[in-house]
Amino acid sequence: MSRQTEQFKSYAEYHQHPGNKMTHYFGIPMIFFSSLGLLSSMAVFGVDLGLIAGTVVLMYYLSLSFNQNLIVA
C-alpha cells in the first residue's frame, strides 16, 4: 500500500469519530462565514470580495451537484 493510500485511509478513519464530526459540523461553516465577512470588508473595483468569493464557491458546489446528477441519470 502506498504512503498516500495509507494517509487517505488514516484520514477517513479519523473523520468517523463523532467528536470530529460535530466539530466539523459547526467549525467549517463558522470558518467559511467569517472568511466571507472578512472578505466583504475589502473591495476591488467597487465589488466586494466576499460577494465574489461567495459566488465562486456557490458555482463550484452547483457544478458538483450538476456533475453528480449527470452521473446518476
PDB file with SEQRES, HELIX, SHEET and CRYST1 records, atoms N, CA, C and O in Angstrom:
SEQRES   1 A   73  MET SER ARG GLN THR GLU GLN PHE LYS SER TYR ALA GLU          
SEQRES   2 A   73  TYR HIS GLN HIS PRO GLY ASN LYS MET THR HIS TYR PHE          
SEQRES   3 A   73  GLY ILE PRO MET ILE PHE PHE SER SER LEU GLY LEU LEU          
SEQRES   4 A   73  SER SER MET ALA VAL PHE GLY VAL ASP LEU GLY LEU ILE          
SEQRES   5 A   73  ALA GLY THR VAL VAL LEU MET TYR TYR LEU SER LEU SER          
SEQRES   6 A   73  PHE ASN GLN ASN LEU ILE VAL ALA                              
HELIX    1 AA1 ARG A    3  TYR A   14  1                                  12    
HELIX    2 AA2 PRO A   18  SER A   40  1                                  23    
HELIX    3 AA3 LEU A   49  VAL A   72  1                                  24    
SHEET    1 AA1 2 ALA A  43  VAL A  44  0                                        
SHEET    2 AA1 2 VAL A  47  ASP A  48 -1                                        
CRYST1    1.000    1.000    1.000  90.00  90.00  90.00 P 1           1          
ATOM      1  N   MET A   1       0.847  -1.173   0.000  1.00  0.00           N  
ATOM      2  CA  MET A   1       0.000   0.000   0.000  1.00  0.00           C  
ATOM      3  C   MET A   1       0.897   1.242   0.000  1.00  0.00           C  
ATOM      4  O   MET A   1       1.864   1.319   0.758  1.00  0.00           O  
ATOM      5  N   SER A   2       0.570   2.199  -0.847  1.00  0.00           N  
ATOM      6  CA  SER A   2       1.399   3.393  -0.952  1.00  0.00           C  
ATOM      7  C   SER A   2       1.193   4.302   0.254  1.00  0.00           C  
ATOM      8  O   SER A   2       0.199   4.196   0.972  1.00  0.00           O  
ATOM      9  N   ARG A   3       2.127   5.171   0.451  1.00  0.00           N  
ATOM     10  CA  ARG A   3       2.054   6.118   1.574  1.00  0.00           C  
ATOM     11  C   ARG A   3       0.827   7.011   1.448  1.00  0.00           C  
ATOM     12  O   ARG A   3       0.170   7.315   2.445  1.00  0.00           O  
ATOM     13  N   GLN A   4       0.520   7.428   0.234  1.00  0.00           N  
ATOM     14  CA  GLN A   4      -0.644   8.289   0.020  1.00  0.00           C  
ATOM     15  C   GLN A   4      -1.941   7.546   0.368  1.00  0.00           C  
ATOM     16  O   GLN A   4      -2.836   8.119   0.989  1.00  0.00           O  
ATOM     17  N   THR A   5      -2.039   6.292  -0.024  1.00  0.00           N  
ATOM     18  CA  THR A   5      -3.216   5.488   0.289  1.00  0.00           C  
ATOM     19  C   THR A   5      -3.354   5.317   1.796  1.00  0.00           C  
ATOM     20  O   THR A   5      -4.461   5.374   2.331  1.00  0.00           O  
ATOM     21  N   GLU A   6      -2.242   5.110   2.476  1.00  0.00           N  
ATOM     22  CA  GLU A   6      -2.261   4.996   3.934  1.00  0.00           C  
ATOM     23  C   GLU A   6      -2.744   6.297   4.574  1.00  0.00           C  
ATOM     24  O   GLU A   6      -3.517   6.272   5.532  1.00  0.00           O  
ATOM     25  N   GLN A   7      -2.287   7.430   4.044  1.00  0.00           N  
ATOM     26  CA  GLN A   7      -2.709   8.728   4.578  1.00  0.00           C  
ATOM     27  C   GLN A   7      -4.210   8.934   4.405  1.00  0.00           C  
ATOM     28  O   GLN A   7      -4.883   9.397   5.325  1.00  0.00           O  
ATOM     29  N   PHE A   8      -4.739   8.590   3.223  1.00  0.00           N  
ATOM     30  CA  PHE A   8      -6.173   8.739   2.975  1.00  0.00           C  
ATOM     31  C   PHE A   8      -6.987   7.814   3.883  1.00  0.00           C  
ATOM     32  O   PHE A   8      -8.043   8.198   4.387  1.00  0.00           O  
ATOM     33  N   LYS A   9      -6.493   6.609   4.084  1.00  0.00           N  
ATOM     34  CA  LYS A   9      -7.187   5.660   4.953  1.00  0.00           C  
ATOM     35  C   LYS A   9      -7.209   6.178   6.391  1.00  0.00           C  
ATOM     36  O   LYS A   9      -8.241   6.123   7.060  1.00  0.00           O  
ATOM     37  N   SER A  10      -6.079   6.674   6.856  1.00  0.00           N  
ATOM     38  CA  SER A  10      -5.993   7.232   8.200  1.00  0.00           C  
ATOM     39  C   SER A  10      -6.916   8.439   8.347  1.00  0.00           C  
ATOM     40  O   SER A  10      -7.599   8.581   9.361  1.00  0.00           O  
ATOM     41  N   TYR A  11      -6.936   9.298   7.346  1.00  0.00           N  
ATOM     42  CA  TYR A  11      -7.795  10.479   7.345  1.00  0.00           C  
ATOM     43  C   TYR A  11      -9.271  10.077   7.410  1.00  0.00           C  
ATOM     44  O   TYR A  11     -10.044  10.669   8.164  1.00  0.00           O  
ATOM     45  N   ALA A  12      -9.656   9.085   6.631  1.00  0.00           N  
ATOM     46  CA  ALA A  12     -11.049   8.624   6.599  1.00  0.00           C  
ATOM     47  C   ALA A  12     -11.452   8.021   7.947  1.00  0.00           C  
ATOM     48  O   ALA A  12     -12.555   8.272   8.433  1.00  0.00           O  
ATOM     49  N   GLU A  13     -10.574   7.237   8.545  1.00  0.00           N  
ATOM     50  CA  GLU A  13     -10.872   6.632   9.842  1.00  0.00           C  
ATOM     51  C   GLU A  13     -11.007   7.702  10.929  1.00  0.00           C  
ATOM     52  O   GLU A  13     -11.897   7.623  11.776  1.00  0.00           O  
ATOM     53  N   TYR A  14     -10.141   8.678  10.901  1.00  0.00           N  
ATOM     54  CA  TYR A  14     -10.145   9.739  11.902  1.00  0.00           C  
ATOM     55  C   TYR A  14     -11.437  10.549  11.829  1.00  0.00           C  
ATOM     56  O   TYR A  14     -11.956  10.984  12.857  1.00  0.00           O  
ATOM     57  N   HIS A  15     -11.949  10.750  10.637  1.00  0.00           N  
ATOM     58  CA  HIS A  15     -13.137  11.581  10.462  1.00  0.00           C  
ATOM     59  C   HIS A  15     -14.439  10.830  10.700  1.00  0.00           C  
ATOM     60  O   HIS A  15     -15.509  11.380  10.438  1.00  0.00           O  
ATOM     61  N   GLN A  16     -14.388   9.608  11.180  1.00  0.00           N  
ATOM     62  CA  GLN A  16     -15.591   8.873  11.544  1.00  0.00           C  
ATOM     63  C   GLN A  16     -15.928   9.044  13.022  1.00  0.00           C  
ATOM     64  O   GLN A  16     -17.007   8.647  13.461  1.00  0.00           O  
ATOM     65  N   HIS A  17     -15.030   9.619  13.776  1.00  0.00           N  
ATOM     66  CA  HIS A  17     -15.243   9.822  15.211  1.00  0.00           C  
ATOM     67  C   HIS A  17     -16.338  10.870  15.415  1.00  0.00           C  
ATOM     68  O   HIS A  17     -16.297  11.929  14.788  1.00  0.00           O  
ATOM     69  N   PRO A  18     -17.323  10.589  16.290  1.00  0.00           N  
ATOM     70  CA  PRO A  18     -18.439  11.530  16.489  1.00  0.00           C  
ATOM     71  C   PRO A  18     -18.004  12.925  16.932  1.00  0.00           C  
ATOM     72  O   PRO A  18     -18.606  13.917  16.521  1.00  0.00           O  
ATOM     73  N   GLY A  19     -16.975  13.015  17.758  1.00  0.00           N  
ATOM     74  CA  GLY A  19     -16.487  14.326  18.195  1.00  0.00           C  
ATOM     75  C   GLY A  19     -15.936  15.132  17.036  1.00  0.00           C  
ATOM     76  O   GLY A  19     -16.147  16.342  16.950  1.00  0.00           O  
ATOM     77  N   ASN A  20     -15.228  14.454  16.147  1.00  0.00           N  
ATOM     78  CA  ASN A  20     -14.668  15.122  14.985  1.00  0.00           C  
ATOM     79  C   ASN A  20     -15.770  15.576  14.039  1.00  0.00           C  
ATOM     80  O   ASN A  20     -15.699  16.666  13.472  1.00  0.00           O  
ATOM     81  N   LYS A  21     -16.785  14.741  13.872  1.00  0.00           N  
ATOM     82  CA  LYS A  21     -17.918  15.111  13.012  1.00  0.00           C  
ATOM     83  C   LYS A  21     -18.631  16.345  13.555  1.00  0.00           C  
ATOM     84  O   LYS A  21     -18.985  17.245  12.793  1.00  0.00           O  
ATOM     85  N   MET A  22     -18.842  16.388  14.867  1.00  0.00           N  
ATOM     86  CA  MET A  22     -19.526  17.522  15.484  1.00  0.00           C  
ATOM     87  C   MET A  22     -18.696  18.799  15.340  1.00  0.00           C  
ATOM     88  O   MET A  22     -19.231  19.869  15.049  1.00  0.00           O  
ATOM     89  N   THR A  23     -17.395  18.673  15.547  1.00  0.00           N  
ATOM     90  CA  THR A  23     -16.520  19.826  15.393  1.00  0.00           C  
ATOM     91  C   THR A  23     -16.588  20.372  13.979  1.00  0.00           C  
ATOM     92  O   THR A  23     -16.671  21.584  13.783  1.00  0.00           O  
ATOM     93  N   HIS A  24     -16.553  19.486  12.990  1.00  0.00           N  
ATOM     94  CA  HIS A  24     -16.626  19.917  11.599  1.00  0.00           C  
ATOM     95  C   HIS A  24     -17.999  20.495  11.261  1.00  0.00           C  
ATOM     96  O   HIS A  24     -18.100  21.438  10.475  1.00  0.00           O  
ATOM     97  N   TYR A  25     -19.047  19.936  11.848  1.00  0.00           N  
ATOM     98  CA  TYR A  25     -20.410  20.395  11.578  1.00  0.00           C  
ATOM     99  C   TYR A  25     -20.568  21.872  11.941  1.00  0.00           C  
ATOM    100  O   TYR A  25     -21.218  22.624  11.216  1.00  0.00           O  
ATOM    101  N   PHE A  26     -19.981  22.282  13.048  1.00  0.00           N  
ATOM    102  CA  PHE A  26     -20.088  23.679  13.466  1.00  0.00           C  
ATOM    103  C   PHE A  26     -18.899  24.518  13.013  1.00  0.00           C  
ATOM    104  O   PHE A  26     -19.067  25.681  12.644  1.00  0.00           O  
ATOM    105  N   GLY A  27     -17.711  23.946  13.039  1.00  0.00           N  
ATOM    106  CA  GLY A  27     -16.498  24.712  12.772  1.00  0.00           C  
ATOM    107  C   GLY A  27     -16.320  25.156  11.335  1.00  0.00           C  
ATOM    108  O   GLY A  27     -15.939  26.300  11.085  1.00  0.00           O  
ATOM    109  N   ILE A  28     -16.590  24.269  10.383  1.00  0.00           N  
ATOM    110  CA  ILE A  28     -16.375  24.608   8.976  1.00  0.00           C  
ATOM    111  C   ILE A  28     -17.281  25.751   8.528  1.00  0.00           C  
ATOM    112  O   ILE A  28     -16.792  26.683   7.889  1.00  0.00           O  
ATOM    113  N   PRO A  29     -18.590  25.723   8.834  1.00  0.00           N  
ATOM    114  CA  PRO A  29     -19.419  26.885   8.465  1.00  0.00           C  
ATOM    115  C   PRO A  29     -18.966  28.180   9.154  1.00  0.00           C  
ATOM    116  O   PRO A  29     -19.039  29.253   8.555  1.00  0.00           O  
ATOM    117  N   MET A  30     -18.500  28.087  10.407  1.00  0.00           N  
ATOM    118  CA  MET A  30     -18.024  29.286  11.097  1.00  0.00           C  
ATOM    119  C   MET A  30     -16.808  29.866  10.392  1.00  0.00           C  
ATOM    120  O   MET A  30     -16.709  31.082  10.226  1.00  0.00           O  
ATOM    121  N   ILE A  31     -15.889  29.016   9.977  1.00  0.00           N  
ATOM    122  CA  ILE A  31     -14.707  29.483   9.248  1.00  0.00           C  
ATOM    123  C   ILE A  31     -15.119  30.101   7.917  1.00  0.00           C  
ATOM    124  O   ILE A  31     -14.616  31.158   7.538  1.00  0.00           O  
ATOM    125  N   PHE A  32     -16.033  29.443   7.208  1.00  0.00           N  
ATOM    126  CA  PHE A  32     -16.474  29.932   5.904  1.00  0.00           C  
ATOM    127  C   PHE A  32     -17.129  31.308   6.023  1.00  0.00           C  
ATOM    128  O   PHE A  32     -16.766  32.233   5.296  1.00  0.00           O  
ATOM    129  N   PHE A  33     -18.088  31.447   6.933  1.00  0.00           N  
ATOM    130  CA  PHE A  33     -18.810  32.708   7.043  1.00  0.00           C  
ATOM    131  C   PHE A  33     -17.942  33.829   7.612  1.00  0.00           C  
ATOM    132  O   PHE A  33     -18.110  34.990   7.236  1.00  0.00           O  
ATOM    133  N   SER A  34     -17.032  33.500   8.498  1.00  0.00           N  
ATOM    134  CA  SER A  34     -16.131  34.543   8.990  1.00  0.00           C  
ATOM    135  C   SER A  34     -15.170  34.993   7.890  1.00  0.00           C  
ATOM    136  O   SER A  34     -14.802  36.166   7.827  1.00  0.00           O  
ATOM    137  N   SER A  35     -14.765  34.064   7.029  1.00  0.00           N  
ATOM    138  CA  SER A  35     -13.917  34.435   5.888  1.00  0.00           C  
ATOM    139  C   SER A  35     -14.677  35.333   4.919  1.00  0.00           C  
ATOM    140  O   SER A  35     -14.134  36.317   4.416  1.00  0.00           O  
ATOM    141  N   LEU A  36     -15.942  34.986   4.662  1.00  0.00           N  
ATOM    142  CA  LEU A  36     -16.758  35.848   3.797  1.00  0.00           C  
ATOM    143  C   LEU A  36     -16.935  37.238   4.416  1.00  0.00           C  
ATOM    144  O   LEU A  36     -16.881  38.248   3.714  1.00  0.00           O  
ATOM    145  N   GLY A  37     -17.144  37.279   5.727  1.00  0.00           N  
ATOM    146  CA  GLY A  37     -17.280  38.564   6.409  1.00  0.00           C  
ATOM    147  C   GLY A  37     -16.031  39.407   6.287  1.00  0.00           C  
ATOM    148  O   GLY A  37     -16.103  40.611   6.040  1.00  0.00           O  
ATOM    149  N   LEU A  38     -14.884  38.771   6.461  1.00  0.00           N  
ATOM    150  CA  LEU A  38     -13.620  39.494   6.320  1.00  0.00           C  
ATOM    151  C   LEU A  38     -13.431  39.977   4.886  1.00  0.00           C  
ATOM    152  O   LEU A  38     -13.045  41.122   4.656  1.00  0.00           O  
ATOM    153  N   LEU A  39     -13.706  39.101   3.928  1.00  0.00           N  
ATOM    154  CA  LEU A  39     -13.540  39.492   2.523  1.00  0.00           C  
ATOM    155  C   LEU A  39     -14.522  40.577   2.100  1.00  0.00           C  
ATOM    156  O   LEU A  39     -14.210  41.388   1.227  1.00  0.00           O  
ATOM    157  N   SER A  40     -15.705  40.600   2.711  1.00  0.00           N  
ATOM    158  CA  SER A  40     -16.687  41.609   2.313  1.00  0.00           C  
ATOM    159  C   SER A  40     -16.282  43.007   2.768  1.00  0.00           C  
ATOM    160  O   SER A  40     -16.855  43.995   2.307  1.00  0.00           O  
ATOM    161  N   SER A  41     -15.311  43.104   3.655  1.00  0.00           N  
ATOM    162  CA  SER A  41     -14.823  44.414   4.067  1.00  0.00           C  
ATOM    163  C   SER A  41     -13.808  44.975   3.078  1.00  0.00           C  
ATOM    164  O   SER A  41     -13.358  46.112   3.227  1.00  0.00           O  
ATOM    165  N   MET A  42     -13.447  44.187   2.074  1.00  0.00           N  
ATOM    166  CA  MET A  42     -12.497  44.614   1.051  1.00  0.00           C  
ATOM    167  C   MET A  42     -13.191  44.670  -0.304  1.00  0.00           C  
ATOM    168  O   MET A  42     -14.092  43.879  -0.584  1.00  0.00           O  
ATOM    169  N   ALA A  43     -12.771  45.597  -1.130  1.00  0.00           N  
ATOM    170  CA  ALA A  43     -13.396  45.736  -2.443  1.00  0.00           C  
ATOM    171  C   ALA A  43     -12.333  45.892  -3.521  1.00  0.00           C  
ATOM    172  O   ALA A  43     -11.259  46.448  -3.296  1.00  0.00           O  
ATOM    173  N   VAL A  44     -12.673  45.382  -4.698  1.00  0.00           N  
ATOM    174  CA  VAL A  44     -11.830  45.544  -5.869  1.00  0.00           C  
ATOM    175  C   VAL A  44     -12.714  46.120  -6.968  1.00  0.00           C  
ATOM    176  O   VAL A  44     -13.700  45.500  -7.366  1.00  0.00           O  
ATOM    177  N   PHE A  45     -12.364  47.294  -7.453  1.00  0.00           N  
ATOM    178  CA  PHE A  45     -13.144  47.984  -8.481  1.00  0.00           C  
ATOM    179  C   PHE A  45     -14.602  48.160  -8.064  1.00  0.00           C  
ATOM    180  O   PHE A  45     -15.506  48.064  -8.895  1.00  0.00           O  
ATOM    181  N   GLY A  46     -14.827  48.416  -6.782  1.00  0.00           N  
ATOM    182  CA  GLY A  46     -16.164  48.663  -6.278  1.00  0.00           C  
ATOM    183  C   GLY A  46     -16.992  47.425  -5.979  1.00  0.00           C  
ATOM    184  O   GLY A  46     -18.139  47.556  -5.552  1.00  0.00           O  
ATOM    185  N   VAL A  47     -16.459  46.238  -6.186  1.00  0.00           N  
ATOM    186  CA  VAL A  47     -17.179  44.993  -5.907  1.00  0.00           C  
ATOM    187  C   VAL A  47     -16.502  44.330  -4.706  1.00  0.00           C  
ATOM    188  O   VAL A  47     -15.289  44.126  -4.700  1.00  0.00           O  
ATOM    189  N   ASP A  48     -17.310  43.995  -3.682  1.00  0.00           N  
ATOM    190  CA  ASP A  48     -16.663  43.418  -2.501  1.00  0.00           C  
ATOM    191  C   ASP A  48     -16.233  41.977  -2.760  1.00  0.00           C  
ATOM    192  O   ASP A  48     -16.898  41.221  -3.469  1.00  0.00           O  
ATOM    193  N   LEU A  49     -15.104  41.629  -2.165  1.00  0.00           N  
ATOM    194  CA  LEU A  49     -14.504  40.313  -2.386  1.00  0.00           C  
ATOM    195  C   LEU A  49     -15.333  39.186  -1.775  1.00  0.00           C  
ATOM    196  O   LEU A  49     -15.254  38.046  -2.234  1.00  0.00           O  
ATOM    197  N   GLY A  50     -16.120  39.484  -0.754  1.00  0.00           N  
ATOM    198  CA  GLY A  50     -16.997  38.477  -0.168  1.00  0.00           C  
ATOM    199  C   GLY A  50     -18.039  38.004  -1.163  1.00  0.00           C  
ATOM    200  O   GLY A  50     -18.343  36.813  -1.239  1.00  0.00           O  
ATOM    201  N   LEU A  51     -18.585  38.940  -1.926  1.00  0.00           N  
ATOM    202  CA  LEU A  51     -19.558  38.589  -2.952  1.00  0.00           C  
ATOM    203  C   LEU A  51     -18.916  37.727  -4.040  1.00  0.00           C  
ATOM    204  O   LEU A  51     -19.501  36.745  -4.495  1.00  0.00           O  
ATOM    205  N   ILE A  52     -17.724  38.105  -4.441  1.00  0.00           N  
ATOM    206  CA  ILE A  52     -17.019  37.332  -5.472  1.00  0.00           C  
ATOM    207  C   ILE A  52     -16.711  35.921  -4.956  1.00  0.00           C  
ATOM    208  O   ILE A  52     -16.970  34.936  -5.647  1.00  0.00           O  
ATOM    209  N   ALA A  53     -16.159  35.826  -3.741  1.00  0.00           N  
ATOM    210  CA  ALA A  53     -15.810  34.514  -3.175  1.00  0.00           C  
ATOM    211  C   ALA A  53     -17.055  33.659  -2.969  1.00  0.00           C  
ATOM    212  O   ALA A  53     -17.044  32.467  -3.275  1.00  0.00           O  
ATOM    213  N   GLY A  54     -18.116  34.249  -2.458  1.00  0.00           N  
ATOM    214  CA  GLY A  54     -19.357  33.506  -2.256  1.00  0.00           C  
ATOM    215  C   GLY A  54     -19.921  32.979  -3.559  1.00  0.00           C  
ATOM    216  O   GLY A  54     -20.410  31.851  -3.620  1.00  0.00           O  
ATOM    217  N   THR A  55     -19.855  33.790  -4.597  1.00  0.00           N  
ATOM    218  CA  THR A  55     -20.351  33.372  -5.915  1.00  0.00           C  
ATOM    219  C   THR A  55     -19.504  32.234  -6.474  1.00  0.00           C  
ATOM    220  O   THR A  55     -20.040  31.275  -7.030  1.00  0.00           O  
ATOM    221  N   VAL A  56     -18.203  32.333  -6.331  1.00  0.00           N  
ATOM    222  CA  VAL A  56     -17.310  31.281  -6.828  1.00  0.00           C  
ATOM    223  C   VAL A  56     -17.585  29.961  -6.105  1.00  0.00           C  
ATOM    224  O   VAL A  56     -17.671  28.910  -6.740  1.00  0.00           O  
ATOM    225  N   VAL A  57     -17.723  30.016  -4.784  1.00  0.00           N  
ATOM    226  CA  VAL A  57     -17.992  28.804  -4.008  1.00  0.00           C  
ATOM    227  C   VAL A  57     -19.353  28.220  -4.384  1.00  0.00           C  
ATOM    228  O   VAL A  57     -19.493  27.007  -4.535  1.00  0.00           O  
ATOM    229  N   LEU A  58     -20.348  29.084  -4.533  1.00  0.00           N  
ATOM    230  CA  LEU A  58     -21.682  28.619  -4.929  1.00  0.00           C  
ATOM    231  C   LEU A  58     -21.640  27.941  -6.293  1.00  0.00           C  
ATOM    232  O   LEU A  58     -22.236  26.879  -6.469  1.00  0.00           O  
ATOM    233  N   MET A  59     -20.955  28.529  -7.247  1.00  0.00           N  
ATOM    234  CA  MET A  59     -20.848  27.941  -8.583  1.00  0.00           C  
ATOM    235  C   MET A  59     -20.122  26.593  -8.533  1.00  0.00           C  
ATOM    236  O   MET A  59     -20.492  25.653  -9.236  1.00  0.00           O  
ATOM    237  N   TYR A  60     -19.093  26.512  -7.698  1.00  0.00           N  
ATOM    238  CA  TYR A  60     -18.359  25.261  -7.554  1.00  0.00           C  
ATOM    239  C   TYR A  60     -19.277  24.155  -7.034  1.00  0.00           C  
ATOM    240  O   TYR A  60     -19.301  23.059  -7.593  1.00  0.00           O  
ATOM    241  N   TYR A  61     -20.033  24.435  -5.969  1.00  0.00           N  
ATOM    242  CA  TYR A  61     -20.904  23.409  -5.402  1.00  0.00           C  
ATOM    243  C   TYR A  61     -22.070  23.075  -6.322  1.00  0.00           C  
ATOM    244  O   TYR A  61     -22.516  21.928  -6.357  1.00  0.00           O  
ATOM    245  N   LEU A  62     -22.566  24.047  -7.060  1.00  0.00           N  
ATOM    246  CA  LEU A  62     -23.610  23.743  -8.042  1.00  0.00           C  
ATOM    247  C   LEU A  62     -23.066  22.850  -9.153  1.00  0.00           C  
ATOM    248  O   LEU A  62     -23.763  21.956  -9.632  1.00  0.00           O  
ATOM    249  N   SER A  63     -21.819  23.093  -9.563  1.00  0.00           N  
ATOM    250  CA  SER A  63     -21.225  22.253 -10.611  1.00  0.00           C  
ATOM    251  C   SER A  63     -21.019  20.824 -10.104  1.00  0.00           C  
ATOM    252  O   SER A  63     -21.191  19.870 -10.862  1.00  0.00           O  
ATOM    253  N   LEU A  64     -20.652  20.669  -8.832  1.00  0.00           N  
ATOM    254  CA  LEU A  64     -20.514  19.324  -8.274  1.00  0.00           C  
ATOM    255  C   LEU A  64     -21.856  18.611  -8.277  1.00  0.00           C  
ATOM    256  O   LEU A  64     -21.943  17.437  -8.636  1.00  0.00           O  
ATOM    257  N   SER A  65     -22.902  19.325  -7.876  1.00  0.00           N  
ATOM    258  CA  SER A  65     -24.234  18.742  -7.849  1.00  0.00           C  
ATOM    259  C   SER A  65     -24.682  18.378  -9.259  1.00  0.00           C  
ATOM    260  O   SER A  65     -25.243  17.305  -9.481  1.00  0.00           O  
ATOM    261  N   PHE A  66     -24.433  19.274 -10.208  1.00  0.00           N  
ATOM    262  CA  PHE A  66     -24.829  19.038 -11.597  1.00  0.00           C  
ATOM    263  C   PHE A  66     -24.094  17.822 -12.164  1.00  0.00           C  
ATOM    264  O   PHE A  66     -24.706  16.966 -12.804  1.00  0.00           O  
ATOM    265  N   ASN A  67     -22.782  17.747 -11.927  1.00  0.00           N  
ATOM    266  CA  ASN A  67     -21.991  16.609 -12.421  1.00  0.00           C  
ATOM    267  C   ASN A  67     -22.446  15.308 -11.780  1.00  0.00           C  
ATOM    268  O   ASN A  67     -22.515  14.278 -12.452  1.00  0.00           O  
ATOM    269  N   GLN A  68     -22.754  15.340 -10.500  1.00  0.00           N  
ATOM    270  CA  GLN A  68     -23.211  14.130  -9.812  1.00  0.00           C  
ATOM    271  C   GLN A  68     -24.553  13.688 -10.363  1.00  0.00           C  
ATOM    272  O   GLN A  68     -24.788  12.491 -10.530  1.00  0.00           O  
ATOM    273  N   ASN A  69     -25.435  14.630 -10.647  1.00  0.00           N  
ATOM    274  CA  ASN A  69     -26.743  14.265 -11.216  1.00  0.00           C  
ATOM    275  C   ASN A  69     -26.608  13.694 -12.605  1.00  0.00           C  
ATOM    276  O   ASN A  69     -27.397  12.831 -12.990  1.00  0.00           O  
ATOM    277  N   LEU A  70     -25.626  14.149 -13.377  1.00  0.00           N  
ATOM    278  CA  LEU A  70     -25.393  13.578 -14.706  1.00  0.00           C  
ATOM    279  C   LEU A  70     -24.915  12.138 -14.592  1.00  0.00           C  
ATOM    280  O   LEU A  70     -25.298  11.288 -15.395  1.00  0.00           O  
ATOM    281  N   ILE A  71     -24.086  11.865 -13.603  1.00  0.00           N  
ATOM    282  CA  ILE A  71     -23.566  10.516 -13.423  1.00  0.00           C  
ATOM    283  C   ILE A  71     -24.676   9.570 -12.991  1.00  0.00           C  
ATOM    284  O   ILE A  71     -24.724   8.429 -13.452  1.00  0.00           O  
ATOM    285  N   VAL A  72     -25.571  10.020 -12.112  1.00  0.00           N  
ATOM    286  CA  VAL A  72     -26.637   9.182 -11.605  1.00  0.00           C  
ATOM    287  C   VAL A  72     -27.694   8.908 -12.691  1.00  0.00           C  
ATOM    288  O   VAL A  72     -28.251   7.812 -12.761  1.00  0.00           O  
ATOM    289  N   ALA A  73     -27.956   9.908 -13.526  1.00  0.00           N  
ATOM    290  CA  ALA A  73     -29.020   9.773 -14.534  1.00  0.00           C  
ATOM    291  C   ALA A  73     -28.711   8.799 -15.619  1.00  0.00           C  
ATOM    292  O   ALA A  73     -29.525   8.600 -16.520  1.00  0.00           O  
TER     293      ALA A  73                                                      
END                                                                             
